Amino acid sequence: MKAIVYHDYGPPEVLRCVEIEKPAPREHEALIRVRAASANPIDWHFMRGMPRLLRLGAGLSRPRNPRLGIDVAGEVESVGVSVTRFKPGDEVFGACRGAFAEYVCAAERALVAKPAEVSFEQAAATPIAALTALQGLRDKGRIRSGQSVLINGAAGGVGTFAVQLAKSFHAEVTGVCSTRNVGFVRSLGADRVVDYTHEDFTHRPTRYDVILDCVGNHSFSARRRVLTPTGVCVMVGGPNEGQWLGPMAGVLKAALLSRFTRQKFVMILAQLGKNEDLSLLRDLLRTRQVTPVVDRCYPLHEAAAAIRYLEAGHARGKVVLVVANGSPA
C-alpha cells in the first residue's frame, strides 16, 4: 500500500509517498481503508521535530515513528477479534496514528460511524479540530447559554468549529478574522465579526466571559483587559517563541500568571480517545448543527504541498488529503 513517510526532521520536502506493508488489526482495532485524512498543525510539528521538546518523545535525532496523520475517515476492511461495534464495510471516522496512507489501523474506541449526510472529506476534517473546540469551550471554558464568547482565529480549522459549537451552546459569539473572511465567519453563525486588519479586539470596550484563542498574538495583559472579572481564556496555540518550547512558551507563561488572578488562562490539548465526544460530534454533523469547512483537497502523493499550505497559516477551515480510492468533495 501507499503511505506518506518521513525519516528525517525538516521541511515538507522530507515527506515521501512510498509502498509499505499493509497493516493487520490487533485485538481491539479496526483496519480502515482510508478515503480521506486531514492535516493538522501537529503533523507539521512532528515533521519538523519542532519545538525540540517534542523530540524527547518522538525521537531525538530522527523520528521513531515515520508515519504522519491523525484524522481519518474511511471504510472498515477488517476487525480485531474483540471489536464489537463495527464490521467490514462500515463507514467510520476518528483518530489514529499514520492516517496519511491507503490503509491504517485504529482503536475501536477512537472511531464512530460516519453519518451519511457528510462526505468522507468532511468527516476526516472533524476529529482533532472539532474535539479541540468542543473540549476547549465546554470543559475548559465552562461555556453557558447567554455568555459572551470570542473566537480569535475564527476562520481556521479549530475556529470554524468553535463558532458553530459556541452557537449550539446559545452563546453570543464574536469572531476575529481577516477582511476576506468577515462574511464567511458571519455565515458560520457569528453574531459579530472583528476584522483584525482594521481593529484590535483587545482595544474594544466589550468584555468576554470566554475567549478561545487559536492565535495567541496578544499579550497576557491585553487579553486580561477584555475578559470579564472571572472570565476564562482557553489557549489553543500561539506564535513561535523559541526552538525548545515554541508556541508552548507563551501558553505556559499565561497559565502560570493567571494563578494570581480571578481570570483564568488554560491550555487545551484535545483528548482524542473520548468516544462520547466523537459521538456527540457525529450527531451534530448528522443534524447539520455543525458543518465541517474544507478549504482544499490534495491527493495523497501531494501531502508535502498540503502541509506547506497549512503551515502558511491562511487556510479557511481544514486541509484534506484524498486517498486514491476516495473521491473529491
ZIBEL-V935882 format. One record per residue. PHI is phi in radians with two decimals (none if undefined). PSI is psi in whole degrees, 0 to 359 (* if undefined). Layout:
((PHI | PSI) (PHI | PSI))
//
This chain:
((none | 159) (-1.57 | 142) (-2.66 | 154) (-1.56 | 127) (-2.30 | 162) (-2.57 | 135) (-1.96 | 357) (-2.46 | 151) (-1.31 | 147) (2.79 | 197) (-1.26 | 176) (-0.95 | 339) (-1.13 | 345) (-1.31 | 347) (-1.36 | 138) (-2.30 | 142) (-1.73 | 111) (-2.29 | 168) (-1.56 | 126) (-2.31 | 172) (-1.25 | 137) (-1.17 | 131) (-1.36 | 165) (-2.08 | 139) (-1.25 | 142) (-1.44 | 185) (-0.91 | 315) (-1.85 | 22) (-2.03 | 160) (-2.07 | 140) (-1.52 | 123) (-1.85 | 129) (-1.44 | 105) (-1.25 | 129) (-1.80 | 327) (-2.75 | 151) (-2.52 | 142) (-1.89 | 152) (-1.60 | 145) (-2.35 | 159) (-0.92 | 327) (-1.04 | 330) (-1.17 | 315) (-1.35 | 338) (-1.15 | 316) (-1.14 | 318) (-1.02 | 317) (-1.53 | 348) (1.12 | 34) (-2.27 | 141) (-1.16 | 161) (-1.10 | 335) (-1.00 | 328) (-1.04 | 330) (-1.22 | 343) (-1.06 | 328) (-1.78 | 330) (-1.55 | 343) (2.23 | 127) (-1.21 | 311) (-1.82 | 334) (-2.68 | 158) (-1.16 | 135) (-1.23 | 319) (-1.87 | 113) (-1.43 | 8) (-1.78 | 148) (-2.11 | 165) (1.77 | 133) (-2.18 | 312) (-1.25 | 131) (-2.51 | 150) (-2.53 | 140) (3.12 | 202) (-2.03 | 141) (-1.21 | 124) (-1.59 | 316) (-2.77 | 167) (-2.33 | 155) (-1.25 | 166) (-1.14 | 337) (-1.73 | 2) (-1.38 | 128) (-2.08 | 341) (-1.56 | 344) (-2.33 | 156) (-2.42 | 164) (-0.96 | 135) (1.74 | 342) (-1.16 | 141) (-1.63 | 127) (-2.40 | 165) (-2.58 | 160) (2.89 | 215) (-2.32 | 146) (-2.81 | 189) (-2.05 | 128) (1.68 | 32) (-1.25 | 344) (-1.40 | 73) (-2.87 | 169) (-1.34 | 331) (-2.43 | 147) (-2.70 | 150) (-1.70 | 139) (-2.36 | 145) (-1.14 | 142) (-0.97 | 319) (-1.18 | 342) (-1.70 | 13) (-2.21 | 151) (-2.41 | 164) (-1.18 | 137) (-1.39 | 128) (-1.12 | 143) (-1.13 | 339) (-1.29 | 347) (-2.12 | 152) (-1.36 | 167) (-1.08 | 323) (-1.12 | 317) (-1.15 | 319) (-1.11 | 318) (-1.15 | 334) (-1.32 | 353) (-1.56 | 310) (-0.90 | 291) (-1.09 | 311) (-1.12 | 314) (-1.25 | 322) (-1.14 | 322) (-1.08 | 315) (-1.14 | 314) (-1.11 | 307) (-1.20 | 328) (-1.16 | 314) (-1.29 | 313) (-1.40 | 311) (-1.51 | 318) (-1.55 | 317) (-1.49 | 345) (0.91 | 46) (-1.07 | 142) (-2.35 | 159) (-1.00 | 135) (1.53 | 351) (-1.26 | 158) (-1.66 | 121) (-2.17 | 135) (-2.04 | 133) (-1.95 | 109) (-1.58 | 117) (1.65 | 42) (-1.22 | 343) (-1.67 | 358) (-1.49 | 187) (-1.05 | 307) (-1.25 | 319) (-1.05 | 319) (-1.12 | 323) (-1.24 | 321) (-1.09 | 318) (-1.02 | 311) (-1.18 | 320) (-1.20 | 320) (-1.07 | 322) (-1.18 | 326) (-1.18 | 338) (-1.54 | 5) (1.12 | 39) (-1.61 | 163) (-1.58 | 116) (-1.94 | 129) (-1.97 | 129) (-1.88 | 142) (-1.97 | 128) (-2.79 | 181) (-1.47 | 171) (-0.97 | 315) (-1.17 | 343) (-1.85 | 3) (-1.01 | 308) (-1.13 | 322) (-1.08 | 312) (-1.14 | 323) (-1.10 | 323) (-1.19 | 339) (-1.32 | 346) (2.11 | 0) (-1.07 | 136) (-1.32 | 326) (-2.44 | 151) (-2.29 | 132) (-1.86 | 122) (-1.49 | 108) (-1.20 | 346) (-1.33 | 345) (-2.08 | 341) (-2.62 | 139) (-1.69 | 118) (-1.11 | 337) (-1.34 | 353) (-1.80 | 2) (-1.44 | 156) (-1.33 | 344) (-1.19 | 140) (-1.99 | 149) (-2.12 | 142) (-1.30 | 324) (-2.39 | 132) (-2.06 | 124) (-1.78 | 109) (-1.82 | 105) (-1.63 | 1) (-2.07 | 314) (1.19 | 35) (-1.75 | 19) (-2.28 | 155) (-1.22 | 164) (-0.99 | 314) (-1.19 | 324) (-1.13 | 318) (-1.24 | 324) (-1.03 | 324) (-1.08 | 331) (-1.88 | 10) (-1.60 | 149) (-1.15 | 166) (-0.95 | 330) (-2.06 | 25) (-1.22 | 164) (-2.19 | 131) (-1.89 | 117) (-1.70 | 119) (-1.76 | 120) (-1.63 | 323) (-2.83 | 190) (-3.06 | 176) (-1.24 | 158) (-1.19 | 125) (-2.10 | 33) (2.36 | 160) (-1.25 | 330) (-1.46 | 312) (-1.81 | 336) (0.98 | 226) (-1.06 | 337) (-1.18 | 337) (-1.05 | 309) (-1.14 | 323) (-1.11 | 313) (-1.16 | 322) (-1.09 | 314) (-1.14 | 320) (-1.11 | 322) (-1.19 | 314) (-1.11 | 328) (-1.22 | 348) (-1.18 | 346) (-1.83 | 12) (-2.33 | 165) (-1.32 | 334) (-1.32 | 147) (-2.11 | 139) (-2.04 | 118) (-2.27 | 148) (-1.75 | 157) (-2.22 | 126) (-2.10 | 119) (-1.03 | 138) (-1.59 | 103) (-1.35 | 341) (-1.55 | 6) (-1.45 | 93) (-1.09 | 328) (-1.14 | 329) (-1.30 | 320) (-1.09 | 322) (-1.15 | 321) (-1.08 | 315) (-1.11 | 320) (-0.98 | 316) (-1.17 | 323) (-1.19 | 325) (-1.17 | 317) (-1.10 | 321) (-1.58 | 5) (1.11 | 20) (-1.26 | 336) (-2.32 | 131) (-2.15 | 118) (-1.10 | 142) (-1.86 | 119) (-1.87 | 116) (-1.32 | 301) (-2.43 | 150) (-2.03 | 138) (-2.19 | 147) (-1.20 | 160) (-0.94 | 316) (-1.21 | 351) (-1.83 | 32) (-1.01 | 323) (-1.07 | 318) (-1.15 | 322) (-1.12 | 315) (-1.15 | 320) (-1.07 | 317) (-1.16 | 319) (-1.12 | 317) (-1.07 | 330) (-1.11 | 338) (1.46 | 17) (-2.03 | 10) (-1.16 | 137) (-1.69 | 102) (1.45 | 221) (-1.89 | 157) (-1.92 | 127) (-2.14 | 139) (-1.69 | 127) (-1.79 | 119) (-1.35 | 153) (-0.95 | 329) (-1.51 | 8) (-1.82 | 187) (-2.38 | 139) (-1.01 | 149) (-1.21 | *))
//
